[in-house]
Every structure is written in structure tokens, then in C-alpha cells.
Amino acid sequence: MLKKRCGFTLIELLVVIAIIAVLISLLLPAVQQAREAARSAQCRNNLKQLGLAFHNYHDTHGVFPPSYVADVFHPQRDPQTFDGPQGWAWGAMLLPQLEQGNVTGRFDWNRPAWDPVNAELAKTSIPTFLCPSAAGNDGPMQVKDAGGNVLAELGRSNYVANVGQAEPWGGDASGNPILNWSTVADGPLFRNGRIGARDVTDGLSNTVFLGEHHPIISAKTWVAVVPGAQVCATDPTRFPLTQCDYAATLVQCHSGPAAGELDIIHAPNAPTCHVCQMYSSHIGGCHVLLGDGSARFVSQFINQDTWAAMSSRAKGEVFSE
């Protein structure tokens, strides 16, 4: 008597494989969305940690840190040249509040970050400054001049200070160097700024302090501004390398209509990229840190007047969510 053989026919096997393929195609987007949701939550948590650090700094010093420090412009008002060992950025000033004592205590703060004494330590990667969704965060960023010469290698940051709607690089209306930027900068964080909570009359919960910036547009750092640096778009397949800006954009961004709309990554070869705008890898917008220490997601379709109002600290604008 012949025994029955159990098993799949070829057709049944193909049907099973097809079903598995369909299930995978249905589940994969859900898995990817879950991963991005986790990365987005971590990004938001990073900003909340930075917000807490800002307020602890304020409790200690009575003011929030500036975007970076530099005493005066060069006599010719070249914004890339400073007198003395300046350039330290807001991120470096927050290191004690971020429990980075092992880094803080080893820096020679009397020398620039790019000085050989500090050079190796300045490359340190600190996870709090990095959005897990942003690609291109491997290793320190190379800061170059207009000739492509490497001036320094610095630890990366995906978060930048909000200066406000404009930067008067050429001086005041009479062409004189601007020594007191509190008279012209309408954002909360700017060069040599000494802004306290009392000065943010629009309300801390209504004012953007930090925002995201993606390294594929132009790399940013938590460490310092480097004199002579030229900050350019870093991927010629996506952004023209002629999109360059001043050294200060290593640590800060413009916002509001004067810098165009809040945006995420453009399509390949988009001609409208600007290295000063806020960008992210998240779909639909980016996270920002508000002055009260909270973080929120801002849509790329936000009303322009609302975005401008959120970027200033004391203009008295009234806006709805």
C-alpha cells in the first residue's frame, strides 16, 4: 500500500511566498514610521534637555548665553575676523549644565576652540546636540575657508541658535561697526548677547530659542565660530555649493520671512536652499526649543507672520497657534 506524502505543491509554495511578501510590504512602512517616531521623540527630548540647561545657566548667570562671543569686529568690519580668543558658542557655554564636566574641565577657555591645545577635545561628539534622524553626523565637521583649507575640526550639532529675522553684517545705517547687537537683533540669542528672561517680553513660551538644521545643507557645531570660515551647502547633488554664508552661521540661524520660509530638505538640486534657515529630516517640519524650556514641532506650512512672531523676543506680536 502506497503512503501519502505530505508537503506543499509548487503552486502552494508560491502562494505562501506571495502572502508573506504582501505582509512584509504592509508591515515595513509601519515599522519605519515607528522608528521615525522614536527618533523624533529623542530629538524633542534633546531639545528639552538643552532647554533645561539654558534655564540652569540663567539661574547661575542671570542671563541666557549668547549665540557666540566676540568682542568687536575687525576695523574693516569683516564679520569673519575677531580680536582675541573669541568664538566660543552657546553649546560650549552649556557644557556644565549638561553634565559634561569631563569636557568642560579640560578646555583651556583662555584660548580659542581651534587652538592646538583645544583642537582634539573640540572634536568631541555629544549626543544631546545630535538629532538621531539626521544623516551625516559621523565624525567631526571640517571647517574650511573660501579656498577649501581646513581651519578646524569641531563636534557637530543639529541645533542652532535663533538670531531673529536678520543679521546686520555691514554695520549700522551709517556703516559703523555694531558693538551692541541688543539694539538690532530681534531674536533671543545673538553675538555677545546678554538677554535675560525679563527681556523676552513676548513671552518665553512664544519665542523660539533653538531650531533644527540638517547637516546635508551645511554642517553646524556646538563648539565655536571660527574666523575666516565659509559655511556652504555640503552636498552638490542637492544644493549648489555657491550657497555660502558667514562663519557665524556655524552656530546660529536666521528665521522669519527675511530668511524665507521654515522648511525641511528640498528636492534634489533645489535652487532655493539657504544655509541659514532651519531644516530637519522629519516629515512636515522641524522641532524647535521655546524659551520656557518646552519643545514643539513646527509645520513647514506655518503662517509666515506667525513664524516671524515666534522668532522675535520683544515685538509685541499677537498670534494664534
MOLIN-V162276 format. One record per residue. N is the residue number from 0. SS is DSSP state (H for helix, E for strand, - for the rest). PSI is psi in whole degrees, 0 to 359 (none if undefined). OMEGA is omega in degrees with one decimal (999 if undefined). Layout:
BEGIN
N,SS,PSI,OMEGA  N,SS,PSI,OMEGA
END
This chain:
BEGIN
0,-,129,-178.5  1,-,140,176.7  2,-,143,176.3  3,-,137,176.4  4,-,128,178.8  5,-,143,178.1  6,-,176,179.9  7,-,142,168.1  8,-,167,-179.9  9,H,319,-179.3  10,H,317,178.9  11,H,320,178.9  12,H,317,179.1  13,H,323,178.3  14,H,316,179.0  15,H,315,179.2  16,H,318,179.5  17,H,319,179.0  18,H,316,178.8  19,H,318,179.6  20,H,319,178.7  21,H,317,179.3  22,H,318,178.8  23,H,317,-179.6  24,H,331,178.0  25,H,324,-175.9  26,H,328,-174.5  27,H,312,177.3  28,H,323,179.3  29,H,319,177.8  30,H,316,179.5  31,H,320,177.9  32,H,320,178.9  33,H,319,178.6  34,H,317,179.2  35,H,323,177.2  36,H,320,178.0  37,H,318,178.7  38,H,320,178.8  39,H,320,178.1  40,H,321,178.1  41,H,320,177.3  42,H,314,179.5  43,H,321,178.3  44,H,323,176.0  45,H,314,-179.5  46,H,324,177.2  47,H,321,176.3  48,H,318,177.8  49,H,323,177.3  50,H,318,176.5  51,H,320,178.3  52,H,320,177.5  53,H,316,-177.0  54,H,326,174.4  55,H,322,175.0  56,H,317,179.8  57,H,320,178.2  58,H,326,-178.4  59,H,318,-170.5  60,H,349,179.6  61,-,356,178.1  62,-,165,172.0  63,-,156,179.4  64,-,153,173.3  65,-,170,175.2  66,-,322,172.3  67,E,168,-177.5  68,-,140,174.9  69,-,128,-173.3  70,-,298,-177.4  71,-,163,172.3  72,E,161,168.0  73,-,149,179.6  74,-,331,178.2  75,-,9,176.9  76,-,33,175.3  77,-,114,-175.6  78,-,353,-179.2  79,-,1,-177.2  80,-,128,-178.1  81,E,160,176.9  82,-,125,175.3  83,-,184,-174.6  84,-,65,178.5  85,-,190,174.9  86,-,345,-178.5  87,E,137,-172.9  88,E,172,-177.3  89,H,324,-179.1  90,H,319,178.4  91,H,324,-178.9  92,H,339,-179.2  93,-,358,-175.7  94,-,316,178.9  95,H,323,-179.5  96,H,343,177.7  97,H,13,179.2  98,-,41,177.1  99,-,46,-178.3  100,H,330,179.6  101,H,333,176.4  102,H,313,-177.5  103,H,313,-175.0  104,-,345,-177.6  105,-,348,175.3  106,-,143,168.1  107,-,99,-173.5  108,-,351,176.4  109,-,357,178.2  110,-,157,177.9  111,-,159,178.1  112,-,330,-177.4  113,-,0,176.8  114,-,144,-179.9  115,H,329,179.6  116,H,325,-176.8  117,H,353,-167.9  118,H,313,-176.2  119,-,318,-179.1  120,H,329,-178.8  121,H,346,178.8  122,H,356,-173.2  123,-,132,175.6  124,-,123,-179.3  125,-,116,-173.0  126,H,328,-177.8  127,H,334,-179.0  128,H,2,-172.8  129,-,127,173.4  130,-,126,-178.1  131,-,345,178.2  132,-,343,-175.1  133,-,126,175.2  134,-,165,175.1  135,-,20,-179.4  136,-,15,-179.0  137,-,123,176.0  138,-,170,179.8  139,-,159,176.0  140,E,145,176.2  141,E,123,176.7  142,E,123,-174.8  143,E,158,173.6  144,-,185,-176.3  145,-,337,179.6  146,-,2,179.8  147,-,7,178.8  148,-,136,-179.4  149,E,120,179.3  150,E,328,-178.1  151,E,162,171.2  152,E,123,-172.1  153,E,152,176.4  154,-,142,-173.9  155,E,158,171.8  156,-,140,173.5  157,-,7,-179.6  158,E,137,-175.9  159,E,154,-179.6  160,E,147,177.2  161,E,110,178.3  162,E,328,-173.7  163,E,206,-171.9  164,-,342,-176.6  165,-,161,177.2  166,-,114,-178.0  167,-,71,-175.7  168,-,326,-173.6  169,-,5,-177.9  170,-,191,-179.5  171,-,190,-176.4  172,-,336,179.3  173,-,2,179.9  174,-,10,179.5  175,-,150,177.9  176,-,142,179.2  177,-,107,-178.1  178,-,330,-179.6  179,-,94,-175.4  180,H,350,178.9  181,H,343,179.4  182,H,347,-175.9  183,-,329,-177.2  184,-,128,-178.1  185,-,0,175.1  186,-,175,-177.4  187,-,339,-175.2  188,-,123,-179.4  189,-,175,-176.7  190,-,127,178.7  191,-,21,-178.4  192,-,146,174.5  193,-,63,-176.6  194,-,126,176.0  195,-,172,180.0  196,H,327,-179.5  197,H,337,-177.8  198,H,346,-179.4  199,-,75,-172.7  200,-,345,173.9  201,-,347,-178.7  202,-,130,-179.0  203,H,325,-178.7  204,H,353,179.9  205,H,4,-171.5  206,-,127,178.5  207,E,129,175.6  208,E,314,-179.7  209,E,155,174.2  210,E,167,-179.8  211,E,153,173.4  212,-,130,-174.3  213,-,135,-176.3  214,-,342,-179.5  215,-,340,177.7  216,-,306,171.1  217,-,132,-176.1  218,-,146,178.9  219,-,167,-176.7  220,E,155,174.4  221,-,354,-166.0  222,-,297,-169.7  223,E,164,168.0  224,-,134,-177.2  225,-,119,178.7  226,-,137,178.1  227,-,355,-178.5  228,-,148,172.7  229,-,118,-174.2  230,E,117,-174.9  231,E,163,169.9  232,-,141,-169.9  233,-,356,-179.8  234,-,101,-175.8  235,-,343,177.9  236,-,342,179.8  237,-,321,-173.9  238,-,138,178.9  239,-,135,-179.5  240,-,353,175.4  241,-,352,178.1  242,-,86,-176.4  243,E,163,179.1  244,E,183,-174.5  245,-,165,-178.5  246,H,328,-176.9  247,H,336,-179.3  248,H,2,171.0  249,H,335,-172.5  250,-,355,-174.7  251,E,163,-179.6  252,E,152,168.2  253,E,163,173.8  254,-,176,-179.0  255,-,176,-174.7  256,H,331,-178.4  257,H,338,179.3  258,H,14,-176.7  259,-,183,-175.3  260,-,156,170.5  261,-,135,-172.9  262,-,164,169.0  263,-,192,-175.4  264,-,131,177.9  265,-,169,172.4  266,-,161,-179.6  267,-,137,176.8  268,-,24,177.0  269,-,133,-175.9  270,-,358,-172.1  271,-,11,-178.7  272,-,142,173.4  273,-,131,-173.7  274,-,353,-178.4  275,-,349,-177.3  276,-,165,176.6  277,-,131,-178.4  278,-,164,173.3  279,-,173,175.0  280,-,356,-177.9  281,-,144,-179.1  282,-,125,171.3  283,-,357,-179.9  284,E,208,179.5  285,E,164,176.6  286,E,146,174.1  287,E,155,173.3  288,E,127,176.2  289,E,162,-173.9  290,-,340,178.9  291,-,2,178.9  292,-,358,178.1  293,-,159,177.7  294,E,145,179.0  295,E,159,178.0  296,E,127,-179.0  297,E,127,-179.2  298,E,145,175.9  299,-,348,179.2  300,-,18,179.7  301,-,144,176.0  302,-,135,-174.6  303,H,322,178.4  304,H,323,177.7  305,H,316,179.7  306,H,320,177.5  307,H,319,179.5  308,H,322,179.1  309,H,337,-176.1  310,H,344,-179.2  311,-,159,-174.9  312,-,338,-170.4  313,-,43,179.6  314,-,356,175.5  315,-,21,179.7  316,-,148,174.3  317,-,126,-179.7  318,-,157,178.0  319,-,160,-179.3  320,-,none,999
END
